[in-house]
Every structure is written in C-alpha cells, then in structure tokens.
Amino acid sequence: MFKRRRIKQTQTLQRRLEAFAKGARQRAAALAPGPERDALLKKARAADTAIHLDEWANSNGLQSPK
C-alpha cells in the first residue's frame, strides 16, 4: 500500500499562482520570440485565469444552490 504524501501549504493558492505567473513572465522576457517564450506566456495567462476563477469561487456574492 502506498502512503499519500501530505504537504501543508504555507502560502495561499492565489499567492502561489501570482508568484508562478510573475516568474514565467520574467523568464519569457529574457527569451527571444519563439515557441518557448509563447509557452511561458500562455502558462502565465492560465495562472491569471486560475486566480480570477478562485476569486470568483470564493466571493461573497456566490450563492449555494437551494
């Protein structure tokens, strides 16, 4: 039987996604235009989208179904 590795996160999901997006943009800025740079920028945009979805899902305006 395999044991699950349990990791206690020290930062919120939003902060981790922000740090990832920032790092990806910095790495992309150092690259010449091309597929690798485009992939990094795409990942940064995906992280931004995930941040917005997390904010929406955790907002006070969101009501549970009745």
N, C-alpha and C positions, 0 to 999 in steps of 0.2 A: 504494500500500500504506500502510495506517495503522500507526503505531507505537503500541504499548501504553504507557500511562503507568504507570511503576513507582513506587510510593510505599513508602518504608521507614517502617514504623510505629515510633514511638518509645515507645509505651505498649502494654501487653498488651491483648488483646481484652476481658478482664474489667474492667480499669480504664476503658477507653473506654465500655463498656456501663454501668458504675456511674455514671460522670460524666453520661452521657446520661440515665439514669433519674432521677438527682438533679435535673438541670436541668429535666426535664419536670415533675417533681413541684413544683418551686419555681414554675415558670410556671403550673401548674394551680392552685396555692394562691392566686395573685394574681387568678385569674379568678372570675367569678360562676358558679354552677352552670349548666350548659348543655352543648350538644354539643361545643364546642371544648375545654372542660375535660375532659369524658369521654374525648375522643380522646387527649388528652395523658396521662391516667391509664392508658388502655389501652396506649399505647406504652411507658410506664414499666413496666407489668406484663409486657409482652412482652420488654423488656430484662432484667428479673429472671429470667424463664423461660430466656432465652438464656444467662444467667450460670450457672444451675443445670445446664443441658444441657452447657455447656462444661466445668464442673467434673466432671460425671459422665463425659464422654467422655475426659477426661484423668486420671481417677483411677487409682490403682494397682490397685484391685480389678477393673478391667475387663480381661478376658482376650481375646486374639485367637482367632479360630476355629482349630481344629486339623484 
